Amino acid sequence: MDPSGPRKERRLHAREIVLKEATITTEDAEIGCSVRNQHENGAELRVAAGVKIPDRFVLHIQADGATYRAVVRWRRSERLGVQLYGGSPDI
């Protein structure tokens, strides 16, 4: 345990742990991924190791019937933190 006390939460939005299949759409590819947690303005995605994901793409979450414009905010191995915009079926 850290002697300086409990870790301070820096997130602005509460995360909801989920497991949803999704598709990343770029200019030249469709890439399967999973959504591991999601909140009002963002999500954590998991992609296969070695897959190159651009900084901006369209994300379609099949279970929600929603499509978002996404911007990558951080990357750690197969994990991506993205900021989401939109959420309608026809963006």
N, CA, C and O of each residue as an XYZ file, in Angstrom:
364
protein
N       0.845     -1.182      0.000
C       0.000      0.000      0.000
C       0.881      1.234      0.000
O       1.924      1.259      0.654
N       0.478      2.227     -0.710
C       1.220      3.476     -0.831
C       1.125      4.258      0.476
O       0.019      4.549      0.932
N       2.262      4.608      1.092
C       2.230      5.311      2.374
C       1.649      6.716      2.288
O       1.262      7.279      3.312
N       1.579      7.291      1.103
C       1.051      8.647      0.978
C      -0.477      8.669      0.947
O      -1.075      9.741      0.855
N      -1.109      7.508      1.022
C      -2.564      7.461      1.062
C      -3.144      6.827     -0.184
O      -2.404      6.392     -1.066
N      -4.473      6.771     -0.263
C      -5.121      6.146     -1.413
C      -4.871      6.933     -2.699
O      -4.661      8.146     -2.683
N      -4.903      6.209     -3.798
C      -4.680      6.830     -5.100
C      -5.832      7.764     -5.435
O      -6.996      7.406     -5.257
N      -5.515      8.949     -5.916
C      -6.527      9.925     -6.278
C      -7.084      9.600     -7.657
O      -6.323      9.356     -8.593
N      -8.394      9.595     -7.784
C      -9.057      9.338     -9.061
C      -8.965     10.585     -9.930
O      -9.411     11.660     -9.529
N      -8.381     10.441    -11.129
C      -8.204     11.575    -12.030
C      -9.264     11.619    -13.129
O      -9.342     12.604    -13.863
N     -10.066     10.591    -13.255
C     -11.056     10.531    -14.324
C     -12.201     11.495    -14.061
O     -12.620     11.697    -12.921
N     -12.698     12.086    -15.144
C     -13.816     13.007    -15.035
C     -15.157     12.294    -15.105
O     -16.155     12.805    -14.597
N     -15.195     11.092    -15.744
C     -16.437     10.347    -15.943
C     -16.280      8.941    -15.397
O     -15.232      8.317    -15.560
N     -17.319      8.446    -14.752
C     -17.302      7.075    -14.236
C     -17.293      6.092    -15.401
O     -18.039      6.259    -16.366
N     -16.445      5.063    -15.309
C     -16.366      4.045    -16.350
C     -17.318      2.915    -16.031
O     -17.465      2.520    -14.875
N     -17.964      2.398    -17.060
C     -18.807      1.213    -16.931
C     -18.063      0.069    -17.604
O     -17.747      0.142    -18.791
N     -17.784     -0.987    -16.849
C     -17.092     -2.137    -17.419
C     -18.076     -2.881    -18.307
O     -19.169     -3.248    -17.875
N     -17.672     -3.098    -19.557
C     -18.522     -3.776    -20.536
C     -17.659     -4.745    -21.338
O     -16.433     -4.725    -21.239
N     -18.292     -5.571    -22.112
C     -17.595     -6.407    -23.084
C     -18.483     -6.455    -24.317
O     -19.400     -7.270    -24.412
N     -18.190     -5.558    -25.265
C     -18.991     -5.439    -26.482
C     -18.073     -5.584    -27.687
O     -16.941     -5.100    -27.679
N     -18.562     -6.244    -28.707
C     -17.828     -6.325    -29.968
C     -18.050     -5.033    -30.739
O     -19.134     -4.450    -30.694
N     -17.020     -4.592    -31.446
C     -17.115     -3.355    -32.214
C     -16.246     -3.473    -33.464
O     -15.451     -4.402    -33.604
N     -16.419     -2.514    -34.363
C     -15.634     -2.466    -35.587
C     -15.037     -1.084    -35.749
O     -15.741     -0.077    -35.670
N     -13.726     -1.043    -35.975
C     -13.023      0.193    -36.289
C     -12.993      0.299    -37.813
O     -12.522     -0.614    -38.491
N     -13.490      1.403    -38.348
C     -13.497      1.607    -39.793
C     -12.543      2.751    -40.127
O     -12.672      3.863    -39.616
N     -11.581      2.445    -41.003
C     -10.629      3.453    -41.482
C     -10.859      3.622    -42.977
O     -11.764      3.008    -43.543
N     -10.045      4.449    -43.613
C     -10.187      4.659    -45.058
C     -10.008      3.368    -45.841
O     -10.658      3.188    -46.871
N      -9.140      2.459    -45.383
C      -8.873      1.259    -46.160
C      -9.092     -0.059    -45.428
O      -8.680     -1.102    -45.935
N      -9.726     -0.054    -44.250
C      -9.882     -1.329    -43.547
C     -11.033     -1.284    -42.554
O     -11.460     -0.219    -42.107
N     -11.523     -2.479    -42.223
C     -12.438     -2.666    -41.099
C     -11.754     -3.634    -40.150
O     -11.352     -4.724    -40.555
N     -11.619     -3.241    -38.884
C     -10.843     -3.990    -37.905
C     -11.739     -4.315    -36.720
O     -12.338     -3.423    -36.121
N     -11.826     -5.588    -36.390
C     -12.611     -5.996    -35.228
C     -11.891     -5.638    -33.940
O     -10.663     -5.682    -33.867
N     -12.664     -5.285    -32.929
C     -12.097     -4.967    -31.615
C     -13.156     -5.234    -30.565
O     -14.291     -5.575    -30.897
N     -12.793     -5.080    -29.300
C     -13.772     -5.181    -28.223
C     -13.697     -3.924    -27.367
O     -12.633     -3.332    -27.188
N     -14.848     -3.535    -26.847
C     -14.943     -2.395    -25.934
C     -14.901     -2.980    -24.534
O     -15.736     -3.812    -24.180
N     -13.922     -2.543    -23.726
C     -13.728     -3.095    -22.378
C     -14.360     -2.232    -21.297
O     -14.857     -2.755    -20.300
N     -14.346     -0.935    -21.480
C     -15.103     -0.059    -20.594
C     -15.532      1.145    -21.407
O     -14.923      1.481    -22.423
N     -16.584      1.783    -20.944
C     -17.166      2.861    -21.733
C     -17.785      3.874    -20.788
O     -18.288      3.522    -19.722
N     -17.743      5.123    -21.187
C     -18.413      6.175    -20.434
C     -18.996      7.160    -21.428
O     -18.938      6.935    -22.637
N     -19.543      8.218    -20.940
C     -20.260      9.186    -21.772
C     -19.433      9.711    -22.949
O     -19.967      9.897    -24.042
N     -18.138      9.951    -22.736
C     -17.325     10.581    -23.773
C     -16.159      9.737    -24.270
O     -15.342     10.236    -25.044
N     -16.051      8.484    -23.857
C     -14.901      7.705    -24.273
C     -15.042      6.229    -23.977
O     -16.051      5.763    -23.447
N     -13.981      5.504    -24.344
C     -13.987      4.056    -24.144
C     -12.558      3.534    -24.164
O     -11.640      4.192    -24.651
N     -12.398      2.327    -23.618
C     -11.143      1.594    -23.754
C     -11.406      0.446    -24.708
O     -12.325     -0.346    -24.503
N     -10.592      0.359    -25.756
C     -10.738     -0.688    -26.761
C      -9.575     -1.657    -26.674
O      -8.478     -1.286    -26.257
N      -9.814     -2.899    -27.069
C      -8.752     -3.905    -27.215
C      -8.730     -4.343    -28.662
O      -9.764     -4.678    -29.240
N      -7.535     -4.336    -29.246
C      -7.343     -4.790    -30.621
C      -6.285     -5.885    -30.616
O      -5.548     -6.036    -29.641
N      -6.209     -6.643    -31.698
C      -5.206     -7.703    -31.794
C      -3.804     -7.086    -31.795
O      -3.595     -5.985    -32.303
N      -2.859     -7.815    -31.219
C      -1.465     -7.344    -31.165
C      -0.947     -7.110    -32.578
O      -1.206     -7.903    -33.483
N      -0.221     -6.025    -32.757
C       0.413     -5.727    -34.033
C      -0.463     -5.013    -35.042
O       0.028     -4.622    -36.100
N      -1.745     -4.827    -34.752
C      -2.641     -4.137    -35.676
C      -2.404     -2.631    -35.558
O      -2.415     -2.078    -34.458
N      -2.193     -1.986    -36.678
C      -1.961     -0.538    -36.704
C      -3.302      0.184    -36.773
O      -4.099     -0.041    -37.684
N      -3.534      1.046    -35.802
C      -4.769      1.817    -35.735
C      -4.409      3.294    -35.881
O      -3.544      3.789    -35.158
N      -5.063      4.011    -36.813
C      -4.773      5.433    -36.969
C      -5.282      6.237    -35.774
O      -6.039      5.722    -34.951
N      -4.870      7.486    -35.681
C      -5.280      8.341    -34.569
C      -6.759      8.710    -34.598
O      -7.344      9.021    -33.560
N      -7.367      8.676    -35.791
C      -8.798      9.004    -35.947
C      -9.465      7.928    -36.787
O      -8.911      7.470    -37.786
N     -10.658      7.530    -36.371
C     -11.393      6.501    -37.105
C     -12.859      6.553    -36.703
O     -13.250      7.329    -35.831
N     -13.664      5.717    -37.349
C     -15.075      5.564    -37.003
C     -15.218      4.246    -36.258
O     -14.673      3.225    -36.677
N     -15.957      4.272    -35.147
C     -16.175      3.089    -34.321
C     -17.653      2.751    -34.336
O     -18.495      3.590    -34.013
N     -17.969      1.510    -34.715
C     -19.355      1.048    -34.699
C     -19.480     -0.022    -33.617
O     -18.792     -1.041    -33.656
N     -20.370      0.223    -32.649
C     -20.626     -0.745    -31.580
C     -21.950     -1.422    -31.906
O     -23.019     -0.827    -31.765
N     -21.862     -2.671    -32.340
C     -23.021     -3.394    -32.831
C     -24.129     -3.514    -31.787
O     -25.297     -3.302    -32.110
N     -23.787     -3.851    -30.536
C     -24.793     -4.073    -29.487
C     -25.628     -2.827    -29.214
O     -26.799     -2.926    -28.849
N     -25.026     -1.661    -29.392
C     -25.726     -0.398    -29.146
C     -26.376      0.159    -30.400
O     -27.219      1.052    -30.319
N     -25.991     -0.362    -31.562
C     -26.466      0.201    -32.821
C     -25.972      1.621    -33.002
O     -26.630      2.437    -33.647
N     -24.802      1.921    -32.427
C     -24.284      3.288    -32.435
C     -22.968      3.371    -33.191
O     -22.164      2.438    -33.184
N     -22.768      4.512    -33.844
C     -21.533      4.790    -34.564
C     -20.970      6.100    -34.040
O     -21.693      7.085    -33.885
N     -19.671      6.098    -33.768
C     -19.000      7.272    -33.204
C     -17.790      7.650    -34.044
O     -17.177      6.788    -34.674
N     -17.446      8.914    -34.057
C     -16.123      9.338    -34.508
C     -15.235      9.197    -33.283
O     -15.621      9.603    -32.187
N     -14.047      8.623    -33.458
C     -13.161      8.365    -32.321
C     -11.789      8.964    -32.559
O     -11.281      8.964    -33.681
N     -11.193      9.477    -31.483
C      -9.834     10.013    -31.508
C      -9.051      9.287    -30.413
O      -9.480      9.245    -29.260
N      -7.903      8.716    -30.779
C      -7.076      8.000    -29.805
C      -6.435      9.008    -28.860
O      -5.821      9.978    -29.304
N      -6.576      8.779    -27.562
C      -5.976      9.640    -26.531
C      -4.782      8.975    -25.868
O      -3.893      9.671    -25.378
N      -4.733      7.625    -25.838
C      -3.572      6.915    -25.309
C      -3.531      5.512    -25.899
O      -4.541      4.989    -26.370
N      -2.329      4.908    -25.864
C      -2.104      3.552    -26.375
C      -1.190      2.810    -25.415
O      -0.188      3.356    -24.953
N      -1.539      1.560    -25.115
C      -0.700      0.668    -24.302
C      -0.874     -0.737    -24.841
O      -1.904     -1.367    -24.597
N       0.114     -1.242    -25.571
C       0.070     -2.549    -26.228
C      -1.196     -2.686    -27.054
O      -1.389     -1.950    -28.022
N      -2.071     -3.632    -26.679
C      -3.300     -3.859    -27.454
C      -4.464     -2.991    -26.974
O      -5.584     -3.147    -27.461
N      -4.222     -2.094    -26.043
C      -5.279     -1.253    -25.479
C      -5.217      0.155    -26.052
O      -4.138      0.711    -26.256
N      -6.394      0.723    -26.308
C      -6.503      2.098    -26.801
C      -7.534      2.836    -25.953
O      -8.620      2.317    -25.695
N      -7.200      4.022    -25.530
C      -8.185      4.890    -24.904
C      -8.639      5.881    -25.950
O      -7.812      6.568    -26.549
N      -9.936      5.969    -26.183
C     -10.441      6.852    -27.227
C     -11.477      7.811    -26.685
O     -12.211      7.490    -25.751
N     -11.531      8.991    -27.278
C     -12.570      9.954    -27.007
C     -13.600      9.771    -28.109
O     -13.238      9.640    -29.278
N     -14.899      9.760    -27.749
C     -15.958      9.486    -28.700
C     -16.797     10.724    -28.959
O     -17.064     11.515    -28.054
N     -17.214     10.881    -30.224
C     -18.082     11.975    -30.656
C     -19.221     11.366    -31.461
O     -19.013     10.387    -32.178
N     -20.391     11.915    -31.357
C     -21.511     11.404    -32.137
C     -22.291     10.379    -31.342
O     -22.559     10.578    -30.157
N     -22.653      9.297    -31.980
C     -23.400      8.232    -31.320
C     -24.665      7.882    -32.065
O     -25.484      7.102    -31.579
N     -24.829      8.457    -33.246
C     -26.016      8.135    -34.017
C     -25.707      7.087    -35.075
O     -24.542      6.893    -35.421
N     -26.717      6.410    -35.594
C     -26.482      5.426    -36.635
C     -25.979      6.025    -37.943
O     -25.430      5.294    -38.767
N     -26.142      7.311    -38.160
C     -25.793      7.922    -39.460
C     -24.830      9.092    -39.338
O     -25.142     10.177    -39.828
N     -23.675      8.920    -38.706
C     -22.781     10.067    -38.588
C     -22.007     10.293    -39.860
O     -21.203     11.222    -39.937
